[in-house]
């Protein structure tokens, strides 16, 4: 676990113990994109891709069934879309990086 992740969990826990609500988490995927994960009153999550250039507002990524994600589905989705893409080869096709 990276230090920044450990620190974020620590401050969220400390705030929760003191009655504060942590309603959103910012996540950086390995491919360099930034995401906001917001909690809902129903116990699910909403996912927004953040445009760091500011040209495009946050874009919501809906779950398969509606706009609310379960934790497991959200983690699986971010894992699938957040990995760096393999560079194209000379034949025009991309191949996974070793």
C-alpha positions as CSV (number, residue, x, y, z in Angstrom):
1,X,0.0,0.0,0.0
2,X,1.4,3.4,-0.9
3,X,2.0,6.0,1.8
4,X,-0.6,8.4,0.3
5,X,-3.3,5.7,0.4
6,X,-2.4,4.7,4.0
7,X,-2.6,8.4,5.0
8,X,-5.9,9.0,3.3
9,X,-7.4,5.9,5.0
10,X,-6.1,7.2,8.4
11,X,-7.6,10.7,8.0
12,X,-10.9,9.3,6.8
13,X,-11.1,7.0,9.8
14,X,-10.1,9.8,12.2
15,X,-12.8,12.1,10.7
16,X,-15.4,9.4,10.9
17,X,-14.7,8.7,14.6
18,X,-15.3,12.4,15.2
19,X,-18.7,12.5,13.5
20,X,-17.6,13.8,10.1
21,X,-18.8,12.3,6.8
22,X,-16.3,11.5,4.1
23,X,-18.5,11.6,1.0
24,X,-15.9,11.4,-1.8
25,X,-12.5,9.8,-2.6
26,X,-10.1,10.8,-5.4
27,X,-8.4,7.9,-7.1
28,X,-5.5,7.9,-9.6
29,X,-5.3,4.9,-11.8
30,X,-2.0,3.6,-13.2
31,X,-2.9,5.0,-16.7
32,X,-2.8,8.5,-15.2
33,X,-6.5,9.2,-15.1
34,X,-8.2,10.8,-12.0
35,X,-11.5,9.6,-10.7
36,X,-13.9,10.8,-8.0
37,X,-15.8,8.1,-6.2
38,X,-18.9,9.5,-4.3
39,X,-20.9,7.6,-1.7
40,X,-24.6,7.4,-1.9
41,X,-27.3,7.2,0.8
42,X,-28.1,3.7,-0.3
43,X,-24.6,2.3,0.4
44,X,-23.4,2.3,-3.2
45,X,-21.1,4.5,-5.1
46,X,-21.1,6.8,-8.2
47,X,-18.0,7.2,-10.4
48,X,-16.8,10.3,-12.1
49,X,-13.8,10.7,-14.4
50,X,-12.1,14.1,-13.7
51,X,-10.6,16.1,-16.6
52,X,-7.5,17.7,-15.2
53,X,-7.3,20.2,-18.1
54,X,-10.7,21.6,-17.1
55,X,-12.0,21.5,-20.7
56,X,-14.6,18.9,-19.9
57,X,-16.5,18.6,-16.6
58,X,-16.5,15.4,-14.6
59,X,-17.9,12.6,-16.7
60,X,-20.0,10.0,-14.9
61,X,-19.4,6.4,-15.7
62,X,-22.6,4.4,-14.9
63,X,-22.7,0.9,-13.6
64,X,-24.2,-1.8,-15.7
65,X,-27.5,-1.7,-13.8
66,X,-28.3,2.0,-13.2
67,X,-26.0,4.7,-11.9
68,X,-25.0,3.2,-8.6
69,X,-22.0,0.8,-8.3
70,X,-21.3,-1.9,-5.7
71,X,-17.8,-1.7,-4.2
72,X,-16.7,-5.0,-6.0
73,X,-18.0,-4.0,-9.4
74,X,-16.4,-0.5,-9.1
75,X,-13.0,-1.9,-8.2
76,X,-13.2,-4.4,-11.0
77,X,-14.2,-1.7,-13.5
78,X,-11.3,0.6,-12.4
79,X,-8.9,-2.3,-12.6
80,X,-10.0,-3.0,-16.2
81,X,-10.1,0.5,-17.5
82,X,-7.2,2.0,-15.5
83,X,-4.3,-0.1,-16.7
84,X,-1.8,1.6,-19.0
85,X,-2.4,0.7,-22.7
86,X,0.3,-1.2,-24.5
87,X,2.1,0.9,-27.1
88,X,1.2,0.0,-30.7
89,X,3.7,-2.2,-32.5
90,X,5.1,-1.7,-36.0
91,X,2.3,-3.9,-37.4
92,X,-0.4,-1.5,-36.2
93,X,-1.6,-3.9,-33.5
94,X,-1.0,-3.4,-29.8
95,X,0.5,-6.2,-27.7
96,X,0.4,-6.5,-23.9
97,X,3.5,-5.2,-22.2
98,X,5.6,-7.9,-20.5
